[in-house]
Amino acid sequence: MKDVAVSRLEDHLGYWLRFVSNHVSHAFTQKVEARGVTVAEWVLMREMHRQGPANPSQLAEALGMTRGAISKLVERLCRKELVERTLSSDDRRYQSVTLTAGGTKLVPVVASLADENDREFFGDLAAEQRVQLMSLLQNIVRKNGWKDVPVG
């Protein structure tokens, strides 16, 4: 049988993206979980901080997640007393979720961990290189029409 040329793993950009992503994500996961939340919970809390009180459907739309996934995250965050639900007095099926005082305090703490993680992994890049890398990655996302926020 004739040898067929097979490219090496290291020949692929996807390999290097995954290699870097795995290390960056793992480090961030450890930092976030040390604060008592998962990355997915943090992403939801950050969106709630941006939006203010919202219903689960709005949050699901903003994050590209299912309403069921949002409901599970909200439930976990309610148990941790970082989020609270408010039912509508007019329609008991309608609920709004908002950060508690504890959740509101935690958002900037975890945001600073994200900043720290970026500095740790990308701080050696010149500012121009960081902007270029961000632009290249954002162009790939736009070209492919990806909307879902990475949460895990």
Backbone hydrogen bonds, N-H to C=O, Kabsch-Sander energy under -0.5 kcal/mol:
donor,donor_aa,acceptor,acceptor_aa,energy
11,D,8,R,-1.5
12,H,9,L,-1.9
15,Y,12,H,-0.5
16,W,12,H,-1.4
17,L,13,L,-2.8
18,R,14,G,-2.5
19,F,15,Y,-2.5
20,V,16,W,-2.4
21,S,17,L,-3.0
22,N,18,R,-2.9
23,H,19,F,-1.4
24,V,20,V,-2.7
25,S,21,S,-3.1
26,H,22,N,-2.3
27,A,23,H,-2.1
28,F,24,V,-2.1
29,T,25,S,-2.9
30,Q,26,H,-2.2
31,K,27,A,-1.9
32,V,28,F,-2.8
33,E,29,T,-2.8
34,A,30,Q,-1.4
35,R,32,V,-1.7
36,G,33,E,-1.6
37,V,32,V,-1.3
42,W,38,T,-2.4
43,V,39,V,-2.7
44,L,40,A,-2.1
45,M,41,E,-2.7
46,R,42,W,-2.8
47,E,43,V,-2.0
48,M,44,L,-2.5
49,H,45,M,-2.3
50,R,46,R,-1.8
51,Q,47,E,-2.8
52,G,48,M,-2.9
54,A,97,V,-2.0
58,Q,55,N,-0.6
59,L,55,N,-1.8
60,A,56,P,-2.7
61,E,57,S,-2.3
62,A,58,Q,-2.4
63,L,59,L,-2.0
64,G,60,A,-1.2
65,M,60,A,-1.9
70,I,66,T,-2.1
71,S,67,R,-2.7
72,K,68,G,-2.1
73,L,69,A,-2.1
74,V,70,I,-3.0
75,E,71,S,-2.4
76,R,72,K,-2.2
77,L,73,L,-2.6
78,C,74,V,-2.5
79,R,75,E,-2.1
80,K,76,R,-1.4
81,E,78,C,-1.4
82,L,77,L,-2.9
83,V,77,L,-1.1
84,E,98,T,-2.9
86,T,96,S,-2.8
88,S,91,D,-0.6
88,S,94,Y,-2.6
94,Y,91,D,-1.9
96,S,86,T,-2.7
97,V,54,A,-3.6
98,T,84,E,-2.2
100,T,82,L,-2.0
104,T,100,T,-2.8
105,K,101,A,-2.0
106,L,102,G,-1.7
107,V,103,G,-1.7
109,V,105,K,-0.7
110,V,106,L,-2.6
111,A,107,V,-2.4
112,S,108,P,-1.9
113,L,109,V,-1.3
114,A,110,V,-2.0
115,D,111,A,-2.2
116,E,112,S,-2.6
117,N,113,L,-2.6
118,D,114,A,-2.3
119,R,115,D,-2.4
120,E,116,E,-2.6
121,F,117,N,-2.1
122,F,118,D,-3.2
123,G,119,R,-1.7
125,L,122,F,-1.5
130,R,126,A,-2.3
131,V,127,A,-2.3
132,Q,128,E,-2.3
133,L,129,Q,-2.9
134,M,130,R,-2.7
135,S,131,V,-2.5
136,L,132,Q,-2.6
137,L,133,L,-2.4
138,Q,134,M,-2.7
139,N,135,S,-2.3
140,I,136,L,-1.8
141,V,137,L,-2.1
142,R,138,Q,-2.7
143,K,139,N,-2.8
144,N,140,I,-1.8
145,G,141,V,-0.7
145,G,142,R,-1.1
146,W,141,V,-1.9
149,V,63,L,-2.1
